[in-house]
Structure formats: C-alpha cells, structure tokens
Amino acid sequence: MFKMVAGGGWAMFKDLTVSDLRDESRLAGWAEVLARPASETEAAELVRHCAGRGLGLTAQGARTGLVGAAVPFGGWVVSSGALAGPTGLGLRPDGNLELTVRPGYSLAELRRDLNRRRFDWAGPPPGDPRARGALAERPWFWPPDPSQETATLGGLASTKAGGPGALKFGSVARHIAGLRVILADGRPREFRRGAGSSLARGRLKMPAGPSLDLNQAALGLDPGAEALDIFIGGQGMFGLITELTLLLRPRPAATWGLALFFGDESGAAAFLDQARGLAPDALTALDYLDEAALAAVAELKNLAAKLREIPDPPAGARAMVQVELQAGTEAEVEEAAGLLMAAAEAAGGDLDQSWALAGDEMEKLRLFRHAVPEALNGRLDQLRLKDPEVLKTGGDMTWPGFTPAEALARFRADLAAAGLAAVVFGHVGAGGPWHVNFLPEDEYQRTRARGLLWNWLLLARAQGGRLFQEHGVGKTKRDLFQACEAPAVKSAWRAVKAILDPGGLFNPGNMFAGEDGP
Ligand SMILES: Cc1cc2nc3c(=O)[nH]c(=O)nc-3n(C[C@H](O)[C@H](O)[C@H](O)COP(=O)(O)OP(=O)(O)OC[C@H]3O[C@@H](n4cnc5c(N)ncnc54)[C@H](O)[C@@H]3O)c2cc1C
C-alpha cells in the first residue's frame, strides 16, 4: 500500500497486480492505479479527482464477472474491497427486514451472517431494537441465489445477477430496496424503491440537466422499474454504488432439492416441458445439465475436495435435472416432490438413482451445479497455456418462444450442422438463461462458435427474449451486442449514458467502444 496523494485521507492505493487487471472471462486490461476507498467520502473524492482530470474510472468488486465488465481499459480502478460489511438493519411496515450493506460485502459473508443471525457491526448495533428482535426470532434469507459466493453485493447489483432461484424470485433487482450511488459530478445520491422516482413515470431526470423519456422495455427493465433500476444491471457505467439496502424474507420452513438423472436428453427434455406446471407454488428452481456438463464436473472432482463428498451420478446418466422446492410445511414440499418425481419416472428418469436432499444438505446440489462453470474455466486455463488469446465463447440468452425440449433440439441440430461440441446447461424453468459454452481450440472453431452464438442471439431477439440475461455485455460481448441487439435497445442505453455520464467517466469500454459511445 502507498499513499498517492498527500492529505485528505487518500491512503487508499495499492500496487496493481496482474490479477487486478482481469476477471473470470480472462480478458486482461490496463490501468494506472488501483484505489481502495474506505468511506463514501473518500470514494466521492476519488470520483471528482478522475472526473476533473478526464481519467476513466472502472469499478471492481470481486472480479468474478464473466464478460470483462470490471476489467479496466485505461484510467484508474476503484475497488470496493475496503467498503465492506453491513451498516444497518431495519424493520419494514410489512414485518420484513431490510439490511443495509456496503458494496464490498460478499454473498458468502451475507449468507454466513444470516445463517448465524448475527452481524459484525463496525460500531454499536445500529437501528431499531425491534428489527434486531425480529432477526433473533426466526431465520431469514435473501432470495437471490447466484452460485459464485465470493461475488460482492456491488457486483451482483451491477450485473443484475440471477441464479437458479430466478424462476421464482427473479433477479437481484426485486430484492434491492435502495442504493446510494456517487454520480459523475462526484455527489452521492440516495435512491429508494417506492419513493416515486421519475423513472416510475417513464422519464429520467438526474441530476440537474435535461430529462428524457426512456424506453423501459428496451432497457430490459421490469414494469414499474424506478430510477435505481438503471444502476442495477448498469455494469457500473452510470455511477459508483456505495451502499445497498437488501430486502430480507423469512426463510421458508421446508426446502428440498432433487437431482433427477436420465439416460438420454430427450427424456430429460420431456420432463422439463411439463415440470413447471406441476408444482408452480413450490418450484423455485429447475436447472438442466447435459452429458458434457456432467463430464466437466467429474473432471473437477479430482481437484476439489468438497465435490468429492457428493456421490457420482449413476453410470449411464446422460442428463441431469436439478429441482428446488420451497414451502411452508414439509407435507407441501413432499407432495410437490412426489408429483415431479412421478413425472420424471414417466419420462424415463431413473428414480432409484436420483438424489433428494433437504435443508442445508441442498448446498451439495448447488455445489454440483456451480462446478460446471468452474470446471469450464479450468479447461479454459489449460487451453490458454497453448494460446493465451483464447477466451470462452458462451451465451446466456433466453428463448421465451421455445419449450425446453424445442430449445435443446435446436441446440443439437445447430451444433451437429456446425460440427461443434458445447456444454449446455441453464436455468430452464424461466425459459433461460441457456448457458451454452464453447471452448474453441483454434481459429476455425472460434469463428464457427461465434457464428452460432450470433444466430442464437438473433433468435432470442426475434422471440422477444433477452440476449444477455445473466452476465451482461461488458467488453467480451460488446461486438455481439452491437451486431445482434435491436437498435432501440442500443439507443436506449446510449441515452442513459448521455444523461448520467456524458463525459464517459465510469467503466469506459463497457457495452460501447469509444467510437460508439455517447
Ligand atoms: C463459476 C462462476 C459461477 C457464476 N455463477 C453465476 C450465477 O449463478 N449467476 C450470475 O448472475 N452470475 C454468476 N457468475 C458471474 C459473477 O459471479 C457475477 O457477475 C457477479 O455479479 C460479479 O460480482 P463481482 O463482485 O465479482 O463483480 P465484478 O466482476 O468485480 O464486477 C462486475 C460488474 O459490477 C461493477 N461493479 C462492481 N462493484 C461496483 C460498485 N460498487 N459500483 C458500481 N459498479 C460496480 C463492475 O464495474 C462490473 O461492471 C458466476 C461466475 C463464475 C466465475
């Protein structure tokens, strides 16, 4: 650590290392310095410093993002590493709790603190004693369940992260009640959901300056979106988040997970097509893993001790469906599980070899699913030893016009026609995102994989789906965004950038290259 600027509490700079310049996409960037402000005041000072000198400022959480959104393309980096921990707990009028945290607090820390029902406050316990009483009374949870636990809350908000549970709970957006954000003028602003912000009426006017009618649909915002929703999923392009208020819910009494194995993809597809309608109230997640995904987990098992505690899929399993169920009572969840298992058996699933897990044991199922992208990143690193230019090519689009069986049939037909292999998995219950990952070994395969992805994105667009549902555009998908996204979507994002960050201060290079920027 060294002090970059004398006085004013600027002891917040750290020597840049190679890993500070990359994220999990493996894209590498460059920057002058990395700053770690420890307070909102320091962060605001930093923003003003960069704005005043025309320096770009790239925000970083834990750099687990998959599209290079936190990779700096010049300028300075601001890390939320020293802006961590919870800062407040409140009781809402509806009896639920809200927890205020700083952006560097990680999902793993949040889950740990909720499990033990205790927070390590920096000073005396804040807030209303009634809120602390409610916390002690019963278990609580934050519904979004992205599987990368080291991710920070700032990063999760900025990517509008999802997870298997998005089927029932949607993305993180629904579970964030407020944000504090430093805008390009260096001033922090507070945004509260329900405060009647101008975006709720379709106009965005912040801060001083022209206001604009925004095309909410083109921005992929849910009906009723408000001003804070611009920053949720904004990939750090519009401001620096310094605080988030999370909505907590009482943890359901009964949670079950099922791992259902099938001897072929068509059986799994037939099951997936009907599963969603069978237990709509209890079903929280419906995930698919194909044979190549199962093989990837098996590979990682030799390296990861935690994974070895999980049994191997049965011999002959060619496809796996993971189901998660939640209900108020064990009887309800058991009834839902019975319906789904009967349907799986009718579709050719092997029930004798399936797994059923309850409560905390379900972590094993999540670990298994999380091992797929982990394993693919491991393979990518092997390939990059031979060719450091190789990056993963993968999609996270939704196809609302297709049933899961139709989507899988389309993937297989296109892959066969292109003579390519891919790993197919995804949160299929909500129509996606479908994660199709290629690890192209040479330029020929890379071009063909990119071409397939291009077609699939256009198909998503034609079906009214999302082209970049879970991970965003960042830098590695900027060309696909430019080529495949609807003109109305591109101009809607450009308009927001022009209002909030006309000087191009925040996260230069995300979504728009310099020449396409505002
Ligand atoms: C193995 C694996 C599994 C994954 N599984 C999932 C999954 O299930 N679901 C999912 O959605 N994603 C998943 N991801 C992707 C990744 O974990 C998420 O994108 C996560 O939200 C990134 O958080 P982070 O703290 O690492 O952010 P970073 O990667 O550091 O940054 C991501 C974006 O957030 C911005 N940002 C960070 N902090 C701030 C701030 N304070 N203010 C403004 N902008 C900020 C950055 O500028 C960047 O644009 C997975 C990744 C891996 C490697």
The ligand as a MOL file (V3000), in Angstrom:
LIG
                    3D

  0  0  0     0  0            999 V3000
M  V30 BEGIN CTAB
M  V30 COUNTS 53 58 0 0 0
M  V30 BEGIN ATOM
M  V30 1 C -18.0210 -20.1030 -11.5590 0
M  V30 2 C -18.9230 -18.9050 -11.6990 0
M  V30 3 C -20.2890 -19.0340 -11.4760 0
M  V30 4 C -21.1240 -17.9350 -11.6220 0
M  V30 5 N -22.4540 -18.0870 -11.3770 0
M  V30 6 C -23.2830 -17.0330 -11.5490 0
M  V30 7 C -24.6920 -17.1750 -11.3330 0
M  V30 8 O -25.1830 -18.2170 -10.9160 0
M  V30 9 N -25.4800 -16.1060 -11.6000 0
M  V30 10 C -24.9700 -14.9090 -12.0210 0
M  V30 11 O -25.7370 -13.9780 -12.2650 0
M  V30 12 N -23.6480 -14.7360 -12.2060 0
M  V30 13 C -22.8010 -15.7640 -11.9760 0
M  V30 14 N -21.4540 -15.5990 -12.1750 0
M  V30 15 C -20.9370 -14.2960 -12.6150 0
M  V30 16 C -20.4690 -13.3560 -11.4670 0
M  V30 17 O -20.2990 -14.0300 -10.2820 0
M  V30 18 C -21.4710 -12.2620 -11.2900 0
M  V30 19 O -21.4790 -11.4850 -12.4660 0
M  V30 20 C -21.2360 -11.3200 -10.0910 0
M  V30 21 O -22.3440 -10.4580 -10.0170 0
M  V30 22 C -19.9870 -10.4810 -10.1770 0
M  V30 23 O -19.7170 -9.9230 -8.8860 0
M  V30 24 P -18.2770 -9.3380 -8.5590 0
M  V30 25 O -18.2770 -8.7620 -7.1840 0
M  V30 26 O -17.2420 -10.3340 -8.8400 0
M  V30 27 O -18.2180 -8.1490 -9.6040 0
M  V30 28 P -17.0840 -7.7570 -10.6540 0
M  V30 29 O -16.8380 -8.8740 -11.5900 0
M  V30 30 O -15.9110 -7.2010 -9.9390 0
M  V30 31 O -17.8350 -6.5780 -11.4270 0
M  V30 32 C -18.9790 -6.8460 -12.1840 0
M  V30 33 C -19.6010 -5.5150 -12.6260 0
M  V30 34 O -20.0450 -4.7990 -11.4730 0
M  V30 35 C -19.4740 -3.4890 -11.4740 0
M  V30 36 N -19.3040 -3.0670 -10.0900 0
M  V30 37 C -18.7340 -3.7610 -9.0750 0
M  V30 38 N -18.7960 -3.0510 -7.9380 0
M  V30 39 C -19.4370 -1.8900 -8.2410 0
M  V30 40 C -19.7940 -0.7290 -7.4990 0
M  V30 41 N -19.5360 -0.6160 -6.2140 0
M  V30 42 N -20.4340 0.2660 -8.1580 0
M  V30 43 C -20.7230 0.1800 -9.4670 0
M  V30 44 N -20.3940 -0.8910 -10.2230 0
M  V30 45 C -19.7650 -1.9070 -9.6170 0
M  V30 46 C -18.1730 -3.6470 -12.2370 0
M  V30 47 O -17.7290 -2.4150 -12.7470 0
M  V30 48 C -18.6140 -4.5990 -13.3260 0
M  V30 49 O -19.2850 -3.8780 -14.3350 0
M  V30 50 C -20.5830 -16.6740 -11.9990 0
M  V30 51 C -19.2070 -16.5400 -12.1770 0
M  V30 52 C -18.3850 -17.6400 -12.0200 0
M  V30 53 C -16.9070 -17.4610 -12.1980 0
M  V30 END ATOM
M  V30 BEGIN BOND
M  V30 1 1 1 2
M  V30 2 1 2 3
M  V30 3 2 2 52
M  V30 4 2 3 4
M  V30 5 1 4 5
M  V30 6 1 4 50
M  V30 7 2 5 6
M  V30 8 1 6 7
M  V30 9 1 6 13
M  V30 10 2 7 8
M  V30 11 1 7 9
M  V30 12 1 9 10
M  V30 13 2 10 11
M  V30 14 1 10 12
M  V30 15 2 12 13
M  V30 16 1 13 14
M  V30 17 1 14 15
M  V30 18 1 14 50
M  V30 19 1 15 16
M  V30 20 1 16 17
M  V30 21 1 16 18
M  V30 22 1 18 19
M  V30 23 1 18 20
M  V30 24 1 20 21
M  V30 25 1 20 22
M  V30 26 1 22 23
M  V30 27 1 23 24
M  V30 28 2 24 25
M  V30 29 1 24 26
M  V30 30 1 24 27
M  V30 31 1 27 28
M  V30 32 2 28 29
M  V30 33 1 28 30
M  V30 34 1 28 31
M  V30 35 1 31 32
M  V30 36 1 32 33
M  V30 37 1 33 34
M  V30 38 1 33 48
M  V30 39 1 34 35
M  V30 40 1 35 36
M  V30 41 1 35 46
M  V30 42 1 36 37
M  V30 43 1 36 45
M  V30 44 2 37 38
M  V30 45 1 38 39
M  V30 46 1 39 40
M  V30 47 2 39 45
M  V30 48 1 40 41
M  V30 49 2 40 42
M  V30 50 1 42 43
M  V30 51 2 43 44
M  V30 52 1 44 45
M  V30 53 1 46 47
M  V30 54 1 46 48
M  V30 55 1 48 49
M  V30 56 2 50 51
M  V30 57 1 51 52
M  V30 58 1 52 53
M  V30 END BOND
M  V30 END CTAB
M  END
